[in-house]
Amino acid sequence: MVTSRECPLRHVYDAAYTGVPNWDIGRPQRPFVYLEEQGLVRDPVLDVGCGTGELALFLARRGHDVLGIDLSTLAVRQAREKARWRRIPAQFLVMDALDLPRLRTVGLSFRTVLDSAMYHVLGDRERDRFVAALEAVLRPGGLYCVLGDAAGPDRPAYGIGPAELDRRFGAGWDLVFAYETRFERRWGSTPAFFVGLQRTAETDR
């Protein structure tokens, strides 16, 4: 059985999900819908930071084999309830994305990893840890796609940008696409980037 280490942030996100967080818009973000419509989502799929599951449920309804993970126990509980009531065969697990190697220990690996606003909240060291963790479960040739608020000079420790992602992922990865878009919220939207990186080879970390 896969378990996750206790993380203080779990309580912060559980508190957010006692209501409806501003980022939970009741459907997947548009760039991921377009990605699937273009045939670029290959199974099996991992949705990191899945929240209440709208992206994973969308993909499962479209016939994909998908697992969603999130730090928040409450968010995962809500995702499972949605799957049950909608009769959609998506699977959800309470798990810290920095613990991805635990999935590999039980034989799980993925051809597509999707990230809707998880990476963009990580600190500098956590980002390096996440890249290493991702390499444990994403197969060579697999695609990691991330949507996040655009980084800016006024908030250097938050958000994402193509240059930072290309630099941090480095050897063994190719930047496939990067474009400016909007991250939708229940109240408004913010400038964002949608970036795809392909794992091209095993790397030594």
TORVO-519668 format. One record per residue (C-alpha): residue number from 1; x, y negated, z negated; residue in three letters. Coordinates in nm, 2 decimals. Each point is the difference from the previous one (the first is absolute). Layout:
<pts>
pt i=NUM | c1=X | c2=Y | c3=Z | aa=ALA .
...
</pts>
This chain:
<pts>
pt i=1 | c1=0.00 | c2=0.00 | c3=0.00 | aa=MET .
pt i=2 | c1=0.13 | c2=-0.35 | c3=0.09 | aa=VAL .
pt i=3 | c1=0.00 | c2=-0.24 | c3=-0.29 | aa=THR .
pt i=4 | c1=0.12 | c2=-0.36 | c3=-0.03 | aa=SER .
pt i=5 | c1=0.21 | c2=-0.18 | c3=-0.26 | aa=ARG .
pt i=6 | c1=-0.18 | c2=-0.25 | c3=-0.22 | aa=GLU .
pt i=7 | c1=0.04 | c2=-0.35 | c3=0.13 | aa=CYS .
pt i=8 | c1=-0.10 | c2=-0.32 | c3=-0.19 | aa=PRO .
pt i=9 | c1=-0.14 | c2=-0.15 | c3=0.32 | aa=LEU .
pt i=10 | c1=-0.26 | c2=0.28 | c3=0.01 | aa=ARG .
pt i=11 | c1=-0.20 | c2=-0.18 | c3=-0.27 | aa=HIS .
pt i=12 | c1=0.02 | c2=-0.33 | c3=0.19 | aa=VAL .
pt i=13 | c1=-0.15 | c2=0.15 | c3=0.31 | aa=TYR .
pt i=14 | c1=-0.26 | c2=0.20 | c3=-0.20 | aa=ASP .
pt i=15 | c1=-0.11 | c2=-0.33 | c3=-0.15 | aa=ALA .
pt i=16 | c1=-0.04 | c2=-0.14 | c3=0.36 | aa=ALA .
pt i=17 | c1=-0.21 | c2=0.29 | c3=0.11 | aa=TYR .
pt i=18 | c1=-0.25 | c2=-0.04 | c3=-0.28 | aa=THR .
pt i=19 | c1=-0.14 | c2=-0.26 | c3=0.24 | aa=GLY .
pt i=20 | c1=0.05 | c2=-0.04 | c3=0.37 | aa=VAL .
pt i=21 | c1=0.35 | c2=-0.14 | c3=0.07 | aa=PRO .
pt i=22 | c1=0.03 | c2=-0.28 | c3=0.26 | aa=ASN .
pt i=23 | c1=0.20 | c2=0.23 | c3=0.22 | aa=TRP .
pt i=24 | c1=-0.27 | c2=0.28 | c3=0.01 | aa=ASP .
pt i=25 | c1=-0.20 | c2=-0.11 | c3=0.30 | aa=ILE .
pt i=26 | c1=-0.21 | c2=0.32 | c3=0.03 | aa=GLY .
pt i=27 | c1=0.16 | c2=0.11 | c3=0.33 | aa=ARG .
pt i=28 | c1=0.35 | c2=0.06 | c3=0.14 | aa=PRO .
pt i=29 | c1=0.21 | c2=-0.30 | c3=0.11 | aa=GLN .
pt i=30 | c1=-0.03 | c2=-0.06 | c3=0.37 | aa=ARG .
pt i=31 | c1=0.36 | c2=0.08 | c3=0.11 | aa=PRO .
pt i=32 | c1=-0.03 | c2=0.35 | c3=-0.13 | aa=PHE .
pt i=33 | c1=-0.33 | c2=0.05 | c3=0.19 | aa=VAL .
pt i=34 | c1=0.17 | c2=-0.11 | c3=0.32 | aa=TYR .
pt i=35 | c1=0.30 | c2=0.23 | c3=-0.07 | aa=LEU .
pt i=36 | c1=-0.23 | c2=0.30 | c3=-0.02 | aa=GLU .
pt i=37 | c1=-0.19 | c2=-0.10 | c3=0.31 | aa=GLU .
pt i=38 | c1=0.32 | c2=-0.02 | c3=0.19 | aa=GLN .
pt i=39 | c1=0.08 | c2=0.36 | c3=-0.10 | aa=GLY .
pt i=40 | c1=0.30 | c2=-0.09 | c3=-0.21 | aa=LEU .
pt i=41 | c1=-0.11 | c2=0.18 | c3=-0.32 | aa=VAL .
pt i=42 | c1=0.13 | c2=0.35 | c3=-0.01 | aa=ARG .
pt i=43 | c1=-0.09 | c2=0.27 | c3=-0.25 | aa=ASP .
pt i=44 | c1=0.06 | c2=0.06 | c3=-0.28 | aa=PRO .
pt i=45 | c1=-0.04 | c2=-0.36 | c3=-0.13 | aa=VAL .
pt i=46 | c1=0.09 | c2=-0.15 | c3=-0.34 | aa=LEU .
pt i=47 | c1=-0.17 | c2=-0.32 | c3=-0.11 | aa=ASP .
pt i=48 | c1=0.22 | c2=-0.16 | c3=-0.28 | aa=VAL .
pt i=49 | c1=-0.17 | c2=-0.24 | c3=-0.23 | aa=GLY .
pt i=50 | c1=-0.34 | c2=0.12 | c3=0.13 | aa=CYS .
pt i=51 | c1=-0.21 | c2=-0.19 | c3=-0.25 | aa=GLY .
pt i=52 | c1=-0.36 | c2=0.11 | c3=0.01 | aa=THR .
pt i=53 | c1=0.07 | c2=0.19 | c3=0.32 | aa=GLY .
pt i=54 | c1=-0.16 | c2=-0.19 | c3=0.29 | aa=GLU .
pt i=55 | c1=0.30 | c2=0.05 | c3=0.24 | aa=LEU .
pt i=56 | c1=0.04 | c2=0.37 | c3=-0.09 | aa=ALA .
pt i=57 | c1=-0.38 | c2=0.06 | c3=0.03 | aa=LEU .
pt i=58 | c1=-0.01 | c2=-0.17 | c3=0.34 | aa=PHE .
pt i=59 | c1=0.28 | c2=0.22 | c3=0.13 | aa=LEU .
pt i=60 | c1=-0.15 | c2=0.32 | c3=-0.15 | aa=ALA .
pt i=61 | c1=-0.33 | c2=-0.09 | c3=0.17 | aa=ARG .
pt i=62 | c1=0.19 | c2=-0.03 | c3=0.33 | aa=ARG .
pt i=63 | c1=0.13 | c2=0.36 | c3=-0.05 | aa=GLY .
pt i=64 | c1=0.34 | c2=-0.07 | c3=-0.16 | aa=HIS .
pt i=65 | c1=0.16 | c2=0.21 | c3=-0.27 | aa=ASP .
pt i=66 | c1=0.07 | c2=-0.27 | c3=-0.26 | aa=VAL .
pt i=67 | c1=0.11 | c2=-0.03 | c3=-0.36 | aa=LEU .
pt i=68 | c1=-0.04 | c2=-0.33 | c3=-0.19 | aa=GLY .
pt i=69 | c1=0.20 | c2=-0.08 | c3=-0.31 | aa=ILE .
pt i=70 | c1=-0.02 | c2=-0.29 | c3=-0.24 | aa=ASP .
pt i=71 | c1=0.14 | c2=-0.10 | c3=-0.34 | aa=LEU .
pt i=72 | c1=-0.34 | c2=-0.09 | c3=-0.13 | aa=SER .
pt i=73 | c1=-0.20 | c2=0.29 | c3=-0.16 | aa=THR .
pt i=74 | c1=-0.32 | c2=-0.20 | c3=0.04 | aa=LEU .
pt i=75 | c1=0.06 | c2=-0.08 | c3=0.37 | aa=ALA .
pt i=76 | c1=0.06 | c2=0.37 | c3=0.07 | aa=VAL .
pt i=77 | c1=-0.32 | c2=0.09 | c3=-0.19 | aa=ARG .
pt i=78 | c1=-0.20 | c2=-0.24 | c3=0.21 | aa=GLN .
pt i=79 | c1=0.16 | c2=0.13 | c3=0.32 | aa=ALA .
pt i=80 | c1=-0.09 | c2=0.36 | c3=-0.09 | aa=ARG .
pt i=81 | c1=-0.36 | c2=-0.11 | c3=-0.07 | aa=GLU .
pt i=82 | c1=-0.02 | c2=-0.17 | c3=0.34 | aa=LYS .
pt i=83 | c1=0.13 | c2=0.31 | c3=0.17 | aa=ALA .
pt i=84 | c1=-0.25 | c2=0.22 | c3=-0.18 | aa=ARG .
pt i=85 | c1=-0.30 | c2=-0.22 | c3=0.07 | aa=TRP .
pt i=86 | c1=0.10 | c2=-0.06 | c3=0.36 | aa=ARG .
pt i=87 | c1=0.08 | c2=0.37 | c3=0.05 | aa=ARG .
pt i=88 | c1=0.35 | c2=-0.09 | c3=0.14 | aa=ILE .
pt i=89 | c1=0.28 | c2=0.25 | c3=-0.05 | aa=PRO .
pt i=90 | c1=0.27 | c2=-0.24 | c3=-0.12 | aa=ALA .
pt i=91 | c1=0.23 | c2=0.09 | c3=-0.29 | aa=GLN .
pt i=92 | c1=0.12 | c2=-0.25 | c3=-0.27 | aa=PHE .
pt i=93 | c1=0.26 | c2=0.02 | c3=-0.27 | aa=LEU .
pt i=94 | c1=0.11 | c2=-0.22 | c3=-0.29 | aa=VAL .
pt i=95 | c1=0.37 | c2=-0.06 | c3=0.08 | aa=MET .
pt i=96 | c1=0.26 | c2=-0.27 | c3=0.00 | aa=ASP .
pt i=97 | c1=0.14 | c2=-0.05 | c3=0.35 | aa=ALA .
pt i=98 | c1=0.35 | c2=0.00 | c3=-0.14 | aa=LEU .
pt i=99 | c1=-0.06 | c2=0.36 | c3=-0.10 | aa=ASP .
pt i=100 | c1=-0.05 | c2=0.12 | c3=0.36 | aa=LEU .
pt i=101 | c1=0.27 | c2=0.27 | c3=-0.02 | aa=PRO .
pt i=102 | c1=-0.23 | c2=0.19 | c3=-0.24 | aa=ARG .
pt i=103 | c1=-0.23 | c2=0.07 | c3=0.31 | aa=LEU .
pt i=104 | c1=0.30 | c2=0.16 | c3=0.18 | aa=ARG .
pt i=105 | c1=0.05 | c2=0.23 | c3=-0.30 | aa=THR .
pt i=106 | c1=-0.34 | c2=0.15 | c3=0.07 | aa=VAL .
pt i=107 | c1=0.06 | c2=0.03 | c3=0.37 | aa=GLY .
pt i=108 | c1=-0.17 | c2=-0.31 | c3=0.13 | aa=LEU .
pt i=109 | c1=0.14 | c2=-0.22 | c3=0.27 | aa=SER .
pt i=110 | c1=-0.16 | c2=-0.25 | c3=0.25 | aa=PHE .
pt i=111 | c1=0.02 | c2=-0.13 | c3=0.35 | aa=ARG .
pt i=112 | c1=-0.17 | c2=-0.33 | c3=-0.08 | aa=THR .
pt i=113 | c1=0.02 | c2=-0.21 | c3=-0.32 | aa=VAL .
pt i=114 | c1=-0.23 | c2=-0.30 | c3=-0.02 | aa=LEU .
pt i=115 | c1=0.04 | c2=-0.29 | c3=-0.25 | aa=ASP .
pt i=116 | c1=-0.26 | c2=-0.26 | c3=-0.04 | aa=SER .
pt i=117 | c1=0.14 | c2=-0.26 | c3=-0.23 | aa=ALA .
pt i=118 | c1=0.21 | c2=0.23 | c3=-0.23 | aa=MET .
pt i=119 | c1=0.36 | c2=-0.08 | c3=0.11 | aa=TYR .
pt i=120 | c1=-0.06 | c2=-0.37 | c3=-0.01 | aa=HIS .
pt i=121 | c1=-0.04 | c2=-0.01 | c3=-0.38 | aa=VAL .
pt i=122 | c1=0.32 | c2=0.20 | c3=-0.07 | aa=LEU .
pt i=123 | c1=0.31 | c2=-0.16 | c3=-0.14 | aa=GLY .
pt i=124 | c1=0.34 | c2=0.02 | c3=0.16 | aa=ASP .
pt i=125 | c1=0.13 | c2=0.31 | c3=-0.17 | aa=ARG .
pt i=126 | c1=-0.34 | c2=0.17 | c3=0.03 | aa=GLU .
pt i=127 | c1=0.00 | c2=-0.06 | c3=0.37 | aa=ARG .
pt i=128 | c1=0.33 | c2=0.19 | c3=0.03 | aa=ASP .
pt i=129 | c1=-0.13 | c2=0.28 | c3=-0.21 | aa=ARG .
pt i=130 | c1=-0.32 | c2=0.02 | c3=0.21 | aa=PHE .
pt i=131 | c1=0.20 | c2=0.03 | c3=0.33 | aa=VAL .
pt i=132 | c1=0.20 | c2=0.29 | c3=-0.15 | aa=ALA .
pt i=133 | c1=-0.32 | c2=0.16 | c3=-0.13 | aa=ALA .
pt i=134 | c1=-0.16 | c2=-0.04 | c3=0.34 | aa=LEU .
pt i=135 | c1=0.28 | c2=0.18 | c3=0.17 | aa=GLU .
pt i=136 | c1=-0.08 | c2=0.31 | c3=-0.22 | aa=ALA .
pt i=137 | c1=-0.35 | c2=0.04 | c3=0.15 | aa=VAL .
pt i=138 | c1=-0.01 | c2=-0.17 | c3=0.34 | aa=LEU .
pt i=139 | c1=0.12 | c2=0.24 | c3=0.27 | aa=ARG .
pt i=140 | c1=0.27 | c2=-0.11 | c3=0.26 | aa=PRO .
pt i=141 | c1=-0.20 | c2=-0.16 | c3=0.28 | aa=GLY .
pt i=142 | c1=-0.27 | c2=-0.10 | c3=-0.25 | aa=GLY .
pt i=143 | c1=-0.14 | c2=-0.35 | c3=-0.01 | aa=LEU .
pt i=144 | c1=-0.03 | c2=-0.23 | c3=-0.31 | aa=TYR .
pt i=145 | c1=-0.24 | c2=-0.29 | c3=0.06 | aa=CYS .
pt i=146 | c1=-0.03 | c2=-0.28 | c3=-0.26 | aa=VAL .
pt i=147 | c1=-0.24 | c2=-0.30 | c3=-0.02 | aa=LEU .
pt i=148 | c1=0.08 | c2=-0.27 | c3=-0.25 | aa=GLY .
pt i=149 | c1=-0.01 | c2=-0.37 | c3=-0.07 | aa=ASP .
pt i=150 | c1=0.27 | c2=-0.20 | c3=0.18 | aa=ALA .
pt i=151 | c1=0.30 | c2=-0.09 | c3=-0.21 | aa=ALA .
pt i=152 | c1=0.08 | c2=-0.36 | c3=-0.02 | aa=GLY .
pt i=153 | c1=0.27 | c2=-0.23 | c3=-0.14 | aa=PRO .
pt i=154 | c1=-0.23 | c2=-0.09 | c3=-0.29 | aa=ASP .
pt i=155 | c1=-0.03 | c2=0.36 | c3=-0.12 | aa=ARG .
pt i=156 | c1=0.32 | c2=0.19 | c3=0.09 | aa=PRO .
pt i=157 | c1=-0.08 | c2=0.30 | c3=-0.22 | aa=ALA .
pt i=158 | c1=-0.34 | c2=0.06 | c3=0.15 | aa=TYR .
pt i=159 | c1=-0.13 | c2=0.10 | c3=0.34 | aa=GLY .
pt i=160 | c1=0.16 | c2=0.15 | c3=0.31 | aa=ILE .
pt i=161 | c1=0.17 | c2=-0.10 | c3=0.32 | aa=GLY .
pt i=162 | c1=0.14 | c2=0.20 | c3=0.30 | aa=PRO .
pt i=163 | c1=0.36 | c2=-0.10 | c3=-0.07 | aa=ALA .
pt i=164 | c1=-0.01 | c2=0.11 | c3=-0.36 | aa=GLU .
pt i=165 | c1=-0.16 | c2=0.33 | c3=0.09 | aa=LEU .
pt i=166 | c1=0.24 | c2=0.07 | c3=0.28 | aa=ASP .
pt i=167 | c1=0.30 | c2=-0.08 | c3=-0.22 | aa=ARG .
pt i=168 | c1=-0.12 | c2=0.20 | c3=-0.30 | aa=ARG .
pt i=169 | c1=-0.10 | c2=0.32 | c3=0.19 | aa=PHE .
pt i=170 | c1=0.33 | c2=-0.01 | c3=0.20 | aa=GLY .
pt i=171 | c1=0.16 | c2=0.31 | c3=0.15 | aa=ALA .
pt i=172 | c1=-0.23 | c2=0.28 | c3=0.10 | aa=GLY .
pt i=173 | c1=-0.29 | c2=-0.23 | c3=0.07 | aa=TRP .
pt i=174 | c1=-0.12 | c2=-0.20 | c3=0.30 | aa=ASP .
pt i=175 | c1=-0.22 | c2=-0.31 | c3=-0.01 | aa=LEU .
pt i=176 | c1=-0.28 | c2=0.10 | c3=0.24 | aa=VAL .
pt i=177 | c1=-0.23 | c2=-0.30 | c3=-0.03 | aa=PHE .
pt i=178 | c1=-0.05 | c2=-0.31 | c3=-0.21 | aa=ALA .
pt i=179 | c1=-0.26 | c2=-0.27 | c3=0.05 | aa=TYR .
pt i=180 | c1=-0.17 | c2=-0.28 | c3=-0.19 | aa=GLU .
pt i=181 | c1=-0.36 | c2=0.06 | c3=-0.11 | aa=THR .
pt i=182 | c1=-0.23 | c2=-0.08 | c3=-0.30 | aa=ARG .
pt i=183 | c1=-0.05 | c2=0.20 | c3=-0.32 | aa=PHE .
pt i=184 | c1=-0.37 | c2=-0.02 | c3=-0.06 | aa=GLU .
pt i=185 | c1=-0.14 | c2=-0.04 | c3=-0.35 | aa=ARG .
pt i=186 | c1=-0.35 | c2=-0.03 | c3=-0.14 | aa=ARG .
pt i=187 | c1=0.05 | c2=-0.37 | c3=-0.01 | aa=TRP .
pt i=188 | c1=0.20 | c2=-0.12 | c3=0.29 | aa=GLY .
pt i=189 | c1=0.32 | c2=0.14 | c3=0.15 | aa=SER .
pt i=190 | c1=0.37 | c2=-0.06 | c3=0.00 | aa=THR .
pt i=191 | c1=0.29 | c2=0.00 | c3=0.26 | aa=PRO .
pt i=192 | c1=0.14 | c2=0.35 | c3=0.02 | aa=ALA .
pt i=193 | c1=0.23 | c2=0.23 | c3=0.20 | aa=PHE .
pt i=194 | c1=-0.08 | c2=0.34 | c3=0.13 | aa=PHE .
pt i=195 | c1=0.32 | c2=0.20 | c3=0.05 | aa=VAL .
pt i=196 | c1=0.07 | c2=0.35 | c3=0.13 | aa=GLY .
pt i=197 | c1=0.33 | c2=0.19 | c3=-0.07 | aa=LEU .
pt i=198 | c1=0.08 | c2=0.34 | c3=0.14 | aa=GLN .
pt i=199 | c1=0.23 | c2=0.24 | c3=-0.17 | aa=ARG .
pt i=200 | c1=0.24 | c2=0.12 | c3=0.26 | aa=THR .
pt i=201 | c1=0.24 | c2=0.22 | c3=-0.20 | aa=ALA .
pt i=202 | c1=0.09 | c2=0.14 | c3=-0.33 | aa=GLU .
pt i=203 | c1=0.20 | c2=-0.26 | c3=-0.20 | aa=THR .
pt i=204 | c1=0.24 | c2=0.03 | c3=-0.29 | aa=ASP .
pt i=205 | c1=-0.11 | c2=-0.19 | c3=-0.31 | aa=ARG .
</pts>
